[in-house]
């Protein structure tokens, strides 16, 4: 008993997808994981942004106002 052409096409798509997944996994073997990267100093960045926001607020509040 032979498979129908539709079943052959489905089987070929499945094997092609499995082959592509295996090849991509093999290519990714030597790459570092994203978690291995150095983490950003978020605390210092947050303090810097907060300080800049406070300075901008002070400058905005101290600006000269026009009397119309």
Buried (B, 14 or more C-beta within 10 A) or exposed (E): EEEEEEEEEEEEEEEEEEEEEEEEEEEEEEEEEEEEEEEEEEEEEEEEEEEEEEEEEEEEEEEEEEEE
